[in-house]
């Protein structure tokens, strides 16, 4: 869509990545990983937490749609509500 040749674009990405990797290896920059590891770990753990929180809210809203809350419930009439459990008739 943007008019890029896909394989040429991938080639340039690979060459730049290789160049930066060689520079990092030549300067022994691997010791910097200790400063990024904790940050990356916390970033992924917060992302996973947000996904679980989002899913739980989505399920709660779906349950509220299928089983709506009784808005006509009156606390004064609690003893007047009736519930009968009966075996199904065959």
N, C-alpha and C positions, 0 to 999 in steps of 0.2 A: 504494500500500500504506500510506503514511503519512498519507493524507487531505489531501495538498496538491493545490491546483489547479496543474497543470503550467505553463500559460501565465502565470498570475499570478506564480508562483515565478520563472520566467525573466525576467519584467518587472522584479521587484525586484532580481534579480542584475544585470541590465543597468543599472538606475538607480544602484545602489551603485557598480558599476564605473565608470560615467561620472562620478559625483561624485568618486571618488578620482582618476581621471585628470585631471579639471579642477583639483583641489587640487594634484596633483603638477606640472602645467604652470604653474599660477599661482605656485608657490613655486620654480620652476626646479630641481626635484629630479632632473632627468635626469642631472646630474653624478654622482649616486650609483650609476649603472649601472656605472661603472668598478670599483666595489668588489664587485659581484655577478657580473660577467662571468666572471672566472677561476674562482670557486667553482662556478658553474653548469656551466662547461665540464668541470671536473674531476669533478663529480658524474655527468654524462652519460657521460664516458669510463670511469669506474669501473663504471657500470651495464652498459655494453656489454662491458667486460672480464669481469664476472661472468657475463654471458649466454654468452660464448664458453667460459669455463671450465666452466660447468654443462653445455653441450652436449658438450664433449669428454669429460667424465666419464660422461655418459649414453651416448655412443657406445662408450667403453671397456667399460662394464659390459655393454652389449648384445653386444659382441664376445666378452667373457669368458663370456657365457651360451651363445653359439653355438659357440665354440671353447674349451672348458674346459681349464684347466691340468692337465697330467698329474701327479697327486699321487703316483703310484707310481714316478716317475722316480728312479733310483738312479745316482749319479755313478760308482759302481764298475763298473756294467754298461754303460758307454757303448760300448765296443767290441763288445758282444754284440747291440746293436740292429741290425735289418736294415731296409733300405728298398729296394724294387724299383720302378723306373719302367718301365712297359711301355706300348706303344701299344695303344689300344683295339681289340679284335677286332670285325670287322664280320660 
